[in-house]
Amino acid sequence: MVMATKQENRLEERFRLWDNNGNGTIERADFEREADEIIARLGAQGTPAADELKDAYLGMFDRLSAAAGSDTMSRHQFLEAAETEIIGKGDAGFAEVVKPTIQAIVKVLDKSGDGEVSPAEMHGWFAAIGLSPEVADTAFRQLDTDNSGKLSVDELVDAVRDYHLGRNDIPLLGR
């Protein structure tokens, strides 16, 4: 399957963000470092939710690296693995590969314990990934598709899917 330009550009940007050390490959340590940075920015170090987030990030790496057939992924290997494991499988790919990470992020963000993200919790998330409160407010309004005043895991997974498919411009996993 040939990816659309916007999809490929967004996956290339994801590759650049995950290549923390800038060596042109993605390694397990890159995912571990990003998870650790997110956990630190959210002040969640040492919590069970932080451990779940780190495990989810590493699980995503393991899934992609297995598809690539390598413990390190070049840009090309990553694009092919992401296309095969996520994009090419549509909703099922996002549910299998991305959803565990979103669920873990929600657990870290969810201060109220209701399993969803409130506008205030969204502000915390966007601040942690380097985006303004105004961007968080706009994103929240766009993502709250059921108008409940909270974002469910499924709404967030759909948003990440739609971002990578070029249907929205809300970079929930960016930094």
Buried (B, 14 or more C-beta within 10 A) or exposed (E): EEBEEBBBEBBBEBBEBBBBEEEEBBBBEBBBBBBBBBBEBBEBEEBEBBBBBBBBBBBBBEBBBEBBEBEBBBBEBBBBBBBBBBBEBEEEBBBBBBBBBBBBBBBBBBEEEEEBBBBEBBBBBBBBBEBEBEBBBEBBEEBBEEEEEBBBBBBBBBBBBBBBBBEBEBBBBBE
